Amino acid sequence: MNKLSNGRENMSKEQLMGVCDQLEQELVGAQAVNKAYKKHLEQVIEYHSVEKYRSIVQKNREAAATAPQ
């Protein structure tokens, strides 16, 4: 990859630094979105795990209450 893509081979050093700064800002933004999605996904997984546990406990209690002793 000796050539730069998208016509950047004719850009000046300052222009390339501007492009790098812009890409860095986009990366930071994408990382922030990624972090937010990851946090939300962890919350969803935790919620569903707790709800499944509650459901199983409720079924076990119902089964224990109806079982002959």
mmCIF file of the N, C-alpha and C atoms, coordinates in Angstrom:
data_MODEL
# 
_entry.id   MODEL 
# 
loop_
_atom_site.group_PDB 
_atom_site.id 
_atom_site.type_symbol 
_atom_site.label_atom_id 
_atom_site.label_alt_id 
_atom_site.label_comp_id 
_atom_site.label_asym_id 
_atom_site.label_entity_id 
_atom_site.label_seq_id 
_atom_site.pdbx_PDB_ins_code 
_atom_site.Cartn_x 
_atom_site.Cartn_y 
_atom_site.Cartn_z 
_atom_site.occupancy 
_atom_site.B_iso_or_equiv 
_atom_site.pdbx_formal_charge 
_atom_site.auth_seq_id 
_atom_site.auth_comp_id 
_atom_site.auth_asym_id 
_atom_site.auth_atom_id 
_atom_site.pdbx_PDB_model_num 
ATOM 1   N N  . MET A 1 1  ? 0.832   -1.180  0.000  1.00 0.00 ? 1  MET A N  1 
ATOM 2   C CA . MET A 1 1  ? 0.000   0.000   0.000  1.00 0.00 ? 1  MET A CA 1 
ATOM 3   C C  . MET A 1 1  ? 0.874   1.240   0.000  1.00 0.00 ? 1  MET A C  1 
ATOM 4   N N  . ASN A 1 2  ? 1.537   1.472   -1.068 1.00 0.00 ? 2  ASN A N  1 
ATOM 5   C CA . ASN A 1 2  ? 2.377   2.644   -1.157 1.00 0.00 ? 2  ASN A CA 1 
ATOM 6   C C  . ASN A 1 2  ? 1.594   3.898   -1.497 1.00 0.00 ? 2  ASN A C  1 
ATOM 7   N N  . LYS A 1 3  ? 0.474   3.751   -2.172 1.00 0.00 ? 3  LYS A N  1 
ATOM 8   C CA . LYS A 1 3  ? -0.315  4.915   -2.557 1.00 0.00 ? 3  LYS A CA 1 
ATOM 9   C C  . LYS A 1 3  ? -1.452  5.125   -1.568 1.00 0.00 ? 3  LYS A C  1 
ATOM 10  N N  . LEU A 1 4  ? -1.741  6.393   -1.306 1.00 0.00 ? 4  LEU A N  1 
ATOM 11  C CA . LEU A 1 4  ? -2.868  6.711   -0.454 1.00 0.00 ? 4  LEU A CA 1 
ATOM 12  C C  . LEU A 1 4  ? -4.144  6.658   -1.275 1.00 0.00 ? 4  LEU A C  1 
ATOM 13  N N  . SER A 1 5  ? -5.226  6.262   -0.639 1.00 0.00 ? 5  SER A N  1 
ATOM 14  C CA . SER A 1 5  ? -6.493  6.144   -1.356 1.00 0.00 ? 5  SER A CA 1 
ATOM 15  C C  . SER A 1 5  ? -7.248  7.471   -1.367 1.00 0.00 ? 5  SER A C  1 
ATOM 16  N N  . ASN A 1 6  ? -8.251  7.527   -2.214 1.00 0.00 ? 6  ASN A N  1 
ATOM 17  C CA . ASN A 1 6  ? -9.162  8.664   -2.318 1.00 0.00 ? 6  ASN A CA 1 
ATOM 18  C C  . ASN A 1 6  ? -8.457  9.962   -2.700 1.00 0.00 ? 6  ASN A C  1 
ATOM 19  N N  . GLY A 1 7  ? -7.442  9.915   -3.526 1.00 0.00 ? 7  GLY A N  1 
ATOM 20  C CA . GLY A 1 7  ? -6.792  11.118  -4.017 1.00 0.00 ? 7  GLY A CA 1 
ATOM 21  C C  . GLY A 1 7  ? -5.978  11.859  -2.974 1.00 0.00 ? 7  GLY A C  1 
ATOM 22  N N  . ARG A 1 8  ? -5.612  11.225  -1.916 1.00 0.00 ? 8  ARG A N  1 
ATOM 23  C CA . ARG A 1 8  ? -4.871  11.904  -0.847 1.00 0.00 ? 8  ARG A CA 1 
ATOM 24  C C  . ARG A 1 8  ? -3.381  12.011  -1.147 1.00 0.00 ? 8  ARG A C  1 
ATOM 25  N N  . GLU A 1 9  ? -2.933  11.373  -2.227 1.00 0.00 ? 9  GLU A N  1 
ATOM 26  C CA . GLU A 1 9  ? -1.503  11.411  -2.535 1.00 0.00 ? 9  GLU A CA 1 
ATOM 27  C C  . GLU A 1 9  ? -1.032  12.807  -2.935 1.00 0.00 ? 9  GLU A C  1 
ATOM 28  N N  . ASN A 1 10 ? -1.960  13.679  -3.351 1.00 0.00 ? 10 ASN A N  1 
ATOM 29  C CA . ASN A 1 10 ? -1.593  15.035  -3.763 1.00 0.00 ? 10 ASN A CA 1 
ATOM 30  C C  . ASN A 1 10 ? -1.849  16.070  -2.674 1.00 0.00 ? 10 ASN A C  1 
ATOM 31  N N  . MET A 1 11 ? -2.200  15.635  -1.488 1.00 0.00 ? 11 MET A N  1 
ATOM 32  C CA . MET A 1 11 ? -2.501  16.570  -0.403 1.00 0.00 ? 11 MET A CA 1 
ATOM 33  C C  . MET A 1 11 ? -1.222  17.018  0.288  1.00 0.00 ? 11 MET A C  1 
ATOM 34  N N  . SER A 1 12 ? -1.303  18.216  0.867  1.00 0.00 ? 12 SER A N  1 
ATOM 35  C CA . SER A 1 12 ? -0.163  18.725  1.627  1.00 0.00 ? 12 SER A CA 1 
ATOM 36  C C  . SER A 1 12 ? -0.150  18.077  3.010  1.00 0.00 ? 12 SER A C  1 
ATOM 37  N N  . LYS A 1 13 ? 0.927   18.286  3.713  1.00 0.00 ? 13 LYS A N  1 
ATOM 38  C CA . LYS A 1 13 ? 1.077   17.730  5.054  1.00 0.00 ? 13 LYS A CA 1 
ATOM 39  C C  . LYS A 1 13 ? -0.025  18.247  5.970  1.00 0.00 ? 13 LYS A C  1 
ATOM 40  N N  . GLU A 1 14 ? -0.347  19.532  5.859  1.00 0.00 ? 14 GLU A N  1 
ATOM 41  C CA . GLU A 1 14 ? -1.377  20.127  6.704  1.00 0.00 ? 14 GLU A CA 1 
ATOM 42  C C  . GLU A 1 14 ? -2.752  19.527  6.398  1.00 0.00 ? 14 GLU A C  1 
ATOM 43  N N  . GLN A 1 15 ? -3.013  19.317  5.114  1.00 0.00 ? 15 GLN A N  1 
ATOM 44  C CA . GLN A 1 15 ? -4.286  18.719  4.739  1.00 0.00 ? 15 GLN A CA 1 
ATOM 45  C C  . GLN A 1 15 ? -4.392  17.290  5.255  1.00 0.00 ? 15 GLN A C  1 
ATOM 46  N N  . LEU A 1 16 ? -3.302  16.548  5.137  1.00 0.00 ? 16 LEU A N  1 
ATOM 47  C CA . LEU A 1 16 ? -3.302  15.169  5.642  1.00 0.00 ? 16 LEU A CA 1 
ATOM 48  C C  . LEU A 1 16 ? -3.477  15.142  7.154  1.00 0.00 ? 16 LEU A C  1 
ATOM 49  N N  . MET A 1 17 ? -2.859  16.087  7.843  1.00 0.00 ? 17 MET A N  1 
ATOM 50  C CA . MET A 1 17 ? -3.028  16.154  9.302  1.00 0.00 ? 17 MET A CA 1 
ATOM 51  C C  . MET A 1 17 ? -4.477  16.471  9.645  1.00 0.00 ? 17 MET A C  1 
ATOM 52  N N  . GLY A 1 18 ? -5.116  17.321  8.833  1.00 0.00 ? 18 GLY A N  1 
ATOM 53  C CA . GLY A 1 18 ? -6.533  17.621  9.036  1.00 0.00 ? 18 GLY A CA 1 
ATOM 54  C C  . GLY A 1 18 ? -7.390  16.388  8.845  1.00 0.00 ? 18 GLY A C  1 
ATOM 55  N N  . VAL A 1 19 ? -7.074  15.614  7.815  1.00 0.00 ? 19 VAL A N  1 
ATOM 56  C CA . VAL A 1 19 ? -7.808  14.370  7.571  1.00 0.00 ? 19 VAL A CA 1 
ATOM 57  C C  . VAL A 1 19 ? -7.605  13.415  8.751  1.00 0.00 ? 19 VAL A C  1 
ATOM 58  N N  . CYS A 1 20 ? -6.387  13.323  9.244  1.00 0.00 ? 20 CYS A N  1 
ATOM 59  C CA . CYS A 1 20 ? -6.103  12.449  10.391 1.00 0.00 ? 20 CYS A CA 1 
ATOM 60  C C  . CYS A 1 20 ? -6.879  12.896  11.624 1.00 0.00 ? 20 CYS A C  1 
ATOM 61  N N  . ASP A 1 21 ? -6.926  14.212  11.855 1.00 0.00 ? 21 ASP A N  1 
ATOM 62  C CA . ASP A 1 21 ? -7.678  14.732  12.997 1.00 0.00 ? 21 ASP A CA 1 
ATOM 63  C C  . ASP A 1 21 ? -9.160  14.402  12.864 1.00 0.00 ? 21 ASP A C  1 
ATOM 64  N N  . GLN A 1 22 ? -9.698  14.559  11.657 1.00 0.00 ? 22 GLN A N  1 
ATOM 65  C CA . GLN A 1 22 ? -11.103 14.256  11.421 1.00 0.00 ? 22 GLN A CA 1 
ATOM 66  C C  . GLN A 1 22 ? -11.380 12.777  11.650 1.00 0.00 ? 22 GLN A C  1 
ATOM 67  N N  . LEU A 1 23 ? -10.511 11.921  11.138 1.00 0.00 ? 23 LEU A N  1 
ATOM 68  C CA . LEU A 1 23 ? -10.695 10.478  11.323 1.00 0.00 ? 23 LEU A CA 1 
ATOM 69  C C  . LEU A 1 23 ? -10.578 10.099  12.790 1.00 0.00 ? 23 LEU A C  1 
ATOM 70  N N  . GLU A 1 24 ? -9.684  10.768  13.499 1.00 0.00 ? 24 GLU A N  1 
ATOM 71  C CA . GLU A 1 24 ? -9.530  10.488  14.932 1.00 0.00 ? 24 GLU A CA 1 
ATOM 72  C C  . GLU A 1 24 ? -10.796 10.878  15.686 1.00 0.00 ? 24 GLU A C  1 
ATOM 73  N N  . GLN A 1 25 ? -11.396 12.018  15.334 1.00 0.00 ? 25 GLN A N  1 
ATOM 74  C CA . GLN A 1 25 ? -12.644 12.442  15.968 1.00 0.00 ? 25 GLN A CA 1 
ATOM 75  C C  . GLN A 1 25 ? -13.769 11.453  15.658 1.00 0.00 ? 25 GLN A C  1 
ATOM 76  N N  . GLU A 1 26 ? -13.821 10.979  14.435 1.00 0.00 ? 26 GLU A N  1 
ATOM 77  C CA . GLU A 1 26 ? -14.833 9.983   14.072 1.00 0.00 ? 26 GLU A CA 1 
ATOM 78  C C  . GLU A 1 26 ? -14.632 8.696   14.857 1.00 0.00 ? 26 GLU A C  1 
ATOM 79  N N  . LEU A 1 27 ? -13.383 8.312   15.038 1.00 0.00 ? 27 LEU A N  1 
ATOM 80  C CA . LEU A 1 27 ? -13.080 7.105   15.800 1.00 0.00 ? 27 LEU A CA 1 
ATOM 81  C C  . LEU A 1 27 ? -13.511 7.255   17.252 1.00 0.00 ? 27 LEU A C  1 
ATOM 82  N N  . VAL A 1 28 ? -13.221 8.406   17.836 1.00 0.00 ? 28 VAL A N  1 
ATOM 83  C CA . VAL A 1 28 ? -13.619 8.647   19.225 1.00 0.00 ? 28 VAL A CA 1 
ATOM 84  C C  . VAL A 1 28 ? -15.141 8.577   19.348 1.00 0.00 ? 28 VAL A C  1 
ATOM 85  N N  . GLY A 1 29 ? -15.841 9.166   18.375 1.00 0.00 ? 29 GLY A N  1 
ATOM 86  C CA . GLY A 1 29 ? -17.304 9.106   18.384 1.00 0.00 ? 29 GLY A CA 1 
ATOM 87  C C  . GLY A 1 29 ? -17.816 7.689   18.256 1.00 0.00 ? 29 GLY A C  1 
ATOM 88  N N  . ALA A 1 30 ? -17.211 6.929   17.362 1.00 0.00 ? 30 ALA A N  1 
ATOM 89  C CA . ALA A 1 30 ? -17.622 5.535   17.174 1.00 0.00 ? 30 ALA A CA 1 
ATOM 90  C C  . ALA A 1 30 ? -17.347 4.713   18.434 1.00 0.00 ? 30 ALA A C  1 
ATOM 91  N N  . GLN A 1 31 ? -16.242 4.982   19.106 1.00 0.00 ? 31 GLN A N  1 
ATOM 92  C CA . GLN A 1 31 ? -15.928 4.263   20.339 1.00 0.00 ? 31 GLN A CA 1 
ATOM 93  C C  . GLN A 1 31 ? -16.936 4.600   21.431 1.00 0.00 ? 31 GLN A C  1 
ATOM 94  N N  . ALA A 1 32 ? -17.380 5.853   21.477 1.00 0.00 ? 32 ALA A N  1 
ATOM 95  C CA . ALA A 1 32 ? -18.385 6.246   22.466 1.00 0.00 ? 32 ALA A CA 1 
ATOM 96  C C  . ALA A 1 32 ? -19.708 5.531   22.207 1.00 0.00 ? 32 ALA A C  1 
ATOM 97  N N  . VAL A 1 33 ? -20.103 5.452   20.940 1.00 0.00 ? 33 VAL A N  1 
ATOM 98  C CA . VAL A 1 33 ? -21.333 4.737   20.586 1.00 0.00 ? 33 VAL A CA 1 
ATOM 99  C C  . VAL A 1 33 ? -21.192 3.260   20.941 1.00 0.00 ? 33 VAL A C  1 
ATOM 100 N N  . ASN A 1 34 ? -20.035 2.690   20.635 1.00 0.00 ? 34 ASN A N  1 
ATOM 101 C CA . ASN A 1 34 ? -19.775 1.286   20.945 1.00 0.00 ? 34 ASN A CA 1 
ATOM 102 C C  . ASN A 1 34 ? -19.886 1.043   22.448 1.00 0.00 ? 34 ASN A C  1 
ATOM 103 N N  . LYS A 1 35 ? -19.331 1.936   23.242 1.00 0.00 ? 35 LYS A N  1 
ATOM 104 C CA . LYS A 1 35 ? -19.375 1.791   24.694 1.00 0.00 ? 35 LYS A CA 1 
ATOM 105 C C  . LYS A 1 35 ? -20.815 1.858   25.195 1.00 0.00 ? 35 LYS A C  1 
ATOM 106 N N  . ALA A 1 36 ? -21.608 2.782   24.628 1.00 0.00 ? 36 ALA A N  1 
ATOM 107 C CA . ALA A 1 36 ? -23.007 2.912   25.042 1.00 0.00 ? 36 ALA A CA 1 
ATOM 108 C C  . ALA A 1 36 ? -23.802 1.658   24.680 1.00 0.00 ? 36 ALA A C  1 
ATOM 109 N N  . TYR A 1 37 ? -23.608 1.148   23.472 1.00 0.00 ? 37 TYR A N  1 
ATOM 110 C CA . TYR A 1 37 ? -24.296 -0.083  23.063 1.00 0.00 ? 37 TYR A CA 1 
ATOM 111 C C  . TYR A 1 37 ? -23.885 -1.270  23.936 1.00 0.00 ? 37 TYR A C  1 
ATOM 112 N N  . LYS A 1 38 ? -22.611 -1.349  24.253 1.00 0.00 ? 38 LYS A N  1 
ATOM 113 C CA . LYS A 1 38 ? -22.124 -2.453  25.085 1.00 0.00 ? 38 LYS A CA 1 
ATOM 114 C C  . LYS A 1 38 ? -22.760 -2.389  26.470 1.00 0.00 ? 38 LYS A C  1 
ATOM 115 N N  . LYS A 1 39 ? -22.833 -1.179  27.037 1.00 0.00 ? 39 LYS A N  1 
ATOM 116 C CA . LYS A 1 39 ? -23.442 -1.026  28.364 1.00 0.00 ? 39 LYS A CA 1 
ATOM 117 C C  . LYS A 1 39 ? -24.912 -1.420  28.311 1.00 0.00 ? 39 LYS A C  1 
ATOM 118 N N  . HIS A 1 40 ? -25.614 -0.978  27.264 1.00 0.00 ? 40 HIS A N  1 
ATOM 119 C CA . HIS A 1 40 ? -27.030 -1.321  27.128 1.00 0.00 ? 40 HIS A CA 1 
ATOM 120 C C  . HIS A 1 40 ? -27.211 -2.831  26.977 1.00 0.00 ? 40 HIS A C  1 
ATOM 121 N N  . LEU A 1 41 ? -26.367 -3.454  26.159 1.00 0.00 ? 41 LEU A N  1 
ATOM 122 C CA . LEU A 1 41 ? -26.456 -4.895  25.959 1.00 0.00 ? 41 LEU A CA 1 
ATOM 123 C C  . LEU A 1 41 ? -26.224 -5.643  27.270 1.00 0.00 ? 41 LEU A C  1 
ATOM 124 N N  . GLU A 1 42 ? -25.258 -5.199  28.049 1.00 0.00 ? 42 GLU A N  1 
ATOM 125 C CA . GLU A 1 42 ? -25.013 -5.836  29.350 1.00 0.00 ? 42 GLU A CA 1 
ATOM 126 C C  . GLU A 1 42 ? -26.229 -5.703  30.262 1.00 0.00 ? 42 GLU A C  1 
ATOM 127 N N  . GLN A 1 43 ? -26.885 -4.535  30.223 1.00 0.00 ? 43 GLN A N  1 
ATOM 128 C CA . GLN A 1 43 ? -28.081 -4.336  31.045 1.00 0.00 ? 43 GLN A CA 1 
ATOM 129 C C  . GLN A 1 43 ? -29.215 -5.244  30.583 1.00 0.00 ? 43 GLN A C  1 
ATOM 130 N N  . VAL A 1 44 ? -29.376 -5.384  29.272 1.00 0.00 ? 44 VAL A N  1 
ATOM 131 C CA . VAL A 1 44 ? -30.425 -6.251  28.736 1.00 0.00 ? 44 VAL A CA 1 
ATOM 132 C C  . VAL A 1 44 ? -30.169 -7.703  29.131 1.00 0.00 ? 44 VAL A C  1 
ATOM 133 N N  . ILE A 1 45 ? -28.926 -8.138  28.998 1.00 0.00 ? 45 ILE A N  1 
ATOM 134 C CA . ILE A 1 45 ? -28.578 -9.514  29.368 1.00 0.00 ? 45 ILE A CA 1 
ATOM 135 C C  . ILE A 1 45 ? -28.841 -9.748  30.849 1.00 0.00 ? 45 ILE A C  1 
ATOM 136 N N  . GLU A 1 46 ? -28.435 -8.799  31.683 1.00 0.00 ? 46 GLU A N  1 
ATOM 137 C CA . GLU A 1 46 ? -28.657 -8.934  33.125 1.00 0.00 ? 46 GLU A CA 1 
ATOM 138 C C  . GLU A 1 46 ? -30.154 -8.984  33.437 1.00 0.00 ? 46 GLU A C  1 
ATOM 139 N N  . TYR A 1 47 ? -30.934 -8.104  32.818 1.00 0.00 ? 47 TYR A N  1 
ATOM 140 C CA . TYR A 1 47 ? -32.375 -8.078  33.055 1.00 0.00 ? 47 TYR A CA 1 
ATOM 141 C C  . TYR A 1 47 ? -33.007 -9.412  32.686 1.00 0.00 ? 47 TYR A C  1 
ATOM 142 N N  . HIS A 1 48 ? -32.662 -9.920  31.502 1.00 0.00 ? 48 HIS A N  1 
ATOM 143 C CA . HIS A 1 48 ? -33.252 -11.187 31.065 1.00 0.00 ? 48 HIS A CA 1 
ATOM 144 C C  . HIS A 1 48 ? -32.809 -12.335 31.965 1.00 0.00 ? 48 HIS A C  1 
ATOM 145 N N  . SER A 1 49 ? -31.594 -12.299 32.444 1.00 0.00 ? 49 SER A N  1 
ATOM 146 C CA . SER A 1 49 ? -31.114 -13.345 33.345 1.00 0.00 ? 49 SER A CA 1 
ATOM 147 C C  . SER A 1 49 ? -31.902 -13.318 34.657 1.00 0.00 ? 49 SER A C  1 
ATOM 148 N N  . VAL A 1 50 ? -32.113 -12.124 35.180 1.00 0.00 ? 50 VAL A N  1 
ATOM 149 C CA . VAL A 1 50 ? -32.873 -11.989 36.424 1.00 0.00 ? 50 VAL A CA 1 
ATOM 150 C C  . VAL A 1 50 ? -34.319 -12.427 36.205 1.00 0.00 ? 50 VAL A C  1 
ATOM 151 N N  . GLU A 1 51 ? -34.915 -12.023 35.101 1.00 0.00 ? 51 GLU A N  1 
ATOM 152 C CA . GLU A 1 51 ? -36.299 -12.407 34.823 1.00 0.00 ? 51 GLU A CA 1 
ATOM 153 C C  . GLU A 1 51 ? -36.427 -13.927 34.644 1.00 0.00 ? 51 GLU A C  1 
ATOM 154 N N  . LYS A 1 52 ? -35.462 -14.535 33.985 1.00 0.00 ? 52 LYS A N  1 
ATOM 155 C CA . LYS A 1 52 ? -35.501 -15.991 33.809 1.00 0.00 ? 52 LYS A CA 1 
ATOM 156 C C  . LYS A 1 52 ? -35.366 -16.682 35.164 1.00 0.00 ? 52 LYS A C  1 
ATOM 157 N N  . TYR A 1 53 ? -34.463 -16.175 36.012 1.00 0.00 ? 53 TYR A N  1 
ATOM 158 C CA . TYR A 1 53 ? -34.295 -16.747 37.354 1.00 0.00 ? 53 TYR A CA 1 
ATOM 159 C C  . TYR A 1 53 ? -35.592 -16.641 38.142 1.00 0.00 ? 53 TYR A C  1 
ATOM 160 N N  . ARG A 1 54 ? -36.230 -15.474 38.082 1.00 0.00 ? 54 ARG A N  1 
ATOM 161 C CA . ARG A 1 54 ? -37.496 -15.287 38.807 1.00 0.00 ? 54 ARG A CA 1 
ATOM 162 C C  . ARG A 1 54 ? -38.564 -16.247 38.298 1.00 0.00 ? 54 ARG A C  1 
ATOM 163 N N  . SER A 1 55 ? -38.601 -16.432 36.994 1.00 0.00 ? 55 SER A N  1 
ATOM 164 C CA . SER A 1 55 ? -39.577 -17.339 36.406 1.00 0.00 ? 55 SER A CA 1 
ATOM 165 C C  . SER A 1 55 ? -39.355 -18.771 36.889 1.00 0.00 ? 55 SER A C  1 
ATOM 166 N N  . ILE A 1 56 ? -38.114 -19.202 36.910 1.00 0.00 ? 56 ILE A N  1 
ATOM 167 C CA . ILE A 1 56 ? -37.793 -20.559 37.365 1.00 0.00 ? 56 ILE A CA 1 
ATOM 168 C C  . ILE A 1 56 ? -38.140 -20.733 38.837 1.00 0.00 ? 56 ILE A C  1 
ATOM 169 N N  . VAL A 1 57 ? -37.818 -19.740 39.647 1.00 0.00 ? 57 VAL A N  1 
ATOM 170 C CA . VAL A 1 57 ? -38.138 -19.813 41.078 1.00 0.00 ? 57 VAL A CA 1 
ATOM 171 C C  . VAL A 1 57 ? -39.647 -19.900 41.271 1.00 0.00 ? 57 VAL A C  1 
ATOM 172 N N  . GLN A 1 58 ? -40.394 -19.085 40.519 1.00 0.00 ? 58 GLN A N  1 
ATOM 173 C CA . GLN A 1 58 ? -41.851 -19.100 40.628 1.00 0.00 ? 58 GLN A CA 1 
ATOM 174 C C  . GLN A 1 58 ? -42.403 -20.471 40.233 1.00 0.00 ? 58 GLN A C  1 
ATOM 175 N N  . LYS A 1 59 ? -41.912 -21.056 39.160 1.00 0.00 ? 59 LYS A N  1 
ATOM 176 C CA . LYS A 1 59 ? -42.358 -22.388 38.736 1.00 0.00 ? 59 LYS A CA 1 
ATOM 177 C C  . LYS A 1 59 ? -42.028 -23.430 39.793 1.00 0.00 ? 59 LYS A C  1 
ATOM 178 N N  . ASN A 1 60 ? -40.835 -23.337 40.384 1.00 0.00 ? 60 ASN A N  1 
ATOM 179 C CA . ASN A 1 60 ? -40.441 -24.290 41.426 1.00 0.00 ? 60 ASN A CA 1 
ATOM 180 C C  . ASN A 1 60 ? -41.341 -24.161 42.652 1.00 0.00 ? 60 ASN A C  1 
ATOM 181 N N  . ARG A 1 61 ? -41.684 -22.940 43.013 1.00 0.00 ? 61 ARG A N  1 
ATOM 182 C CA . ARG A 1 61 ? -42.571 -22.734 44.169 1.00 0.00 ? 61 ARG A CA 1 
ATOM 183 C C  . ARG A 1 61 ? -43.951 -23.294 43.884 1.00 0.00 ? 61 ARG A C  1 
ATOM 184 N N  . GLU A 1 62 ? -44.439 -23.076 42.669 1.00 0.00 ? 62 GLU A N  1 
ATOM 185 C CA . GLU A 1 62 ? -45.755 -23.604 42.312 1.00 0.00 ? 62 GLU A CA 1 
ATOM 186 C C  . GLU A 1 62 ? -45.736 -25.129 42.316 1.00 0.00 ? 62 GLU A C  1 
ATOM 187 N N  . ALA A 1 63 ? -44.667 -25.711 41.798 1.00 0.00 ? 63 ALA A N  1 
ATOM 188 C CA . ALA A 1 63 ? -44.555 -27.173 41.777 1.00 0.00 ? 63 ALA A CA 1 
ATOM 189 C C  . ALA A 1 63 ? -44.452 -27.724 43.190 1.00 0.00 ? 63 ALA A C  1 
ATOM 190 N N  . ALA A 1 64 ? -43.729 -27.027 44.049 1.00 0.00 ? 64 ALA A N  1 
ATOM 191 C CA . ALA A 1 64 ? -43.584 -27.489 45.436 1.00 0.00 ? 64 ALA A CA 1 
ATOM 192 C C  . ALA A 1 64 ? -44.908 -27.377 46.180 1.00 0.00 ? 64 ALA A C  1 
ATOM 193 N N  . ALA A 1 65 ? -45.692 -26.358 45.867 1.00 0.00 ? 65 ALA A N  1 
ATOM 194 C CA . ALA A 1 65 ? -46.969 -26.176 46.552 1.00 0.00 ? 65 ALA A CA 1 
ATOM 195 C C  . ALA A 1 65 ? -48.000 -27.206 46.131 1.00 0.00 ? 65 ALA A C  1 
ATOM 196 N N  . THR A 1 66 ? -47.913 -27.689 44.892 1.00 0.00 ? 66 THR A N  1 
ATOM 197 C CA . THR A 1 66 ? -48.910 -28.651 44.412 1.00 0.00 ? 66 THR A CA 1 
ATOM 198 C C  . THR A 1 66 ? -48.450 -30.103 44.583 1.00 0.00 ? 66 THR A C  1 
ATOM 199 N N  . ALA A 1 67 ? -47.188 -30.282 44.937 1.00 0.00 ? 67 ALA A N  1 
ATOM 200 C CA . ALA A 1 67 ? -46.652 -31.651 45.067 1.00 0.00 ? 67 ALA A CA 1 
ATOM 201 C C  . ALA A 1 67 ? -47.194 -32.280 46.352 1.00 0.00 ? 67 ALA A C  1 
ATOM 202 N N  . PRO A 1 68 ? -47.521 -33.573 46.283 1.00 0.00 ? 68 PRO A N  1 
ATOM 203 C CA . PRO A 1 68 ? -47.971 -34.262 47.507 1.00 0.00 ? 68 PRO A CA 1 
ATOM 204 C C  . PRO A 1 68 ? -46.826 -34.382 48.511 1.00 0.00 ? 68 PRO A C  1 
ATOM 205 N N  . GLN A 1 69 ? -47.202 -34.236 49.766 1.00 0.00 ? 69 GLN A N  1 
ATOM 206 C CA . GLN A 1 69 ? -46.145 -34.266 50.784 1.00 0.00 ? 69 GLN A CA 1 
ATOM 207 C C  . GLN A 1 69 ? -46.222 -35.461 51.652 1.00 0.00 ? 69 GLN A C  1 
# 
